[in-house]
Amino acid sequence: MLTTPGATACADGRHPGGLRLGCAQAPETLEVAVDRLRAAWEEQHSRRSAAGGQPLTSRSWPW
């Protein structure tokens, strides 16, 4: 899955903490993509929590 920072496609540079997902695929493909993203987010959240780190938020990503 390819994701980009939300501000990348924002003409005025707003939404720096957002995550932009392309939606030019069939609905079934998008459902799978969102399920995979959710699973990856939950896994990273669990790993950070287990290591004593702060919970993941949209502001935790490096962009």
C-alpha positions as CSV (number, residue, x, y, z in Angstrom):
1,M,0.0,0.0,0.0
2,L,1.3,3.4,-0.9
3,T,0.4,6.3,1.4
4,T,1.5,9.9,1.4
5,P,1.4,12.7,3.9
6,G,-1.9,14.6,3.8
7,A,-0.2,17.9,3.1
8,T,1.3,16.5,-0.1
9,A,-1.9,16.9,-2.0
10,C,-3.2,19.9,-0.2
11,A,-2.7,23.2,-2.2
12,D,-2.4,25.3,1.0
13,G,-0.2,22.9,2.9
14,R,-2.7,22.2,5.6
15,H,-3.3,18.7,7.1
16,P,0.4,17.9,7.9
17,G,-0.7,15.2,10.4
18,G,-3.1,13.5,7.9
19,L,-2.6,10.3,5.9
20,R,-3.8,10.3,2.3
21,L,-4.9,7.1,0.7
22,G,-5.5,6.8,-3.0
23,C,-9.0,5.8,-3.9
24,A,-8.8,5.0,-7.6
25,Q,-9.3,1.3,-7.0
26,A,-12.4,-0.9,-6.9
27,P,-14.3,-0.8,-3.6
28,E,-13.3,-4.3,-2.7
29,T,-9.6,-3.5,-3.1
30,L,-10.0,-0.4,-1.0
31,E,-11.6,-2.5,1.8
32,V,-8.7,-4.8,1.8
33,A,-6.2,-1.9,1.9
34,V,-8.0,-0.3,4.8
35,D,-8.1,-3.6,6.7
36,R,-4.3,-4.0,6.2
37,L,-3.7,-0.4,7.3
38,R,-5.7,-0.9,10.4
39,A,-3.9,-4.2,11.2
40,A,-0.5,-2.5,10.7
41,W,-1.5,0.5,12.9
42,E,-2.7,-1.8,15.7
43,E,0.5,-3.9,15.5
44,Q,2.7,-0.8,15.8
45,H,0.5,0.6,18.6
46,S,0.9,-2.7,20.5
47,R,4.7,-2.8,19.9
48,R,5.1,0.8,21.2
49,S,2.9,0.2,24.2
50,A,4.8,-3.0,25.1
51,A,8.0,-1.0,24.9
52,G,6.7,1.7,27.2
53,G,6.4,4.3,24.4
54,Q,3.6,6.7,23.8
55,P,0.5,5.5,21.9
56,L,0.5,6.1,18.2
57,T,-1.5,9.0,16.9
58,S,-1.5,10.7,13.5
59,R,1.1,13.1,14.9
60,S,3.4,10.2,15.7
61,W,4.4,9.5,12.1
62,P,7.5,11.2,10.8
63,W,5.9,13.6,8.3
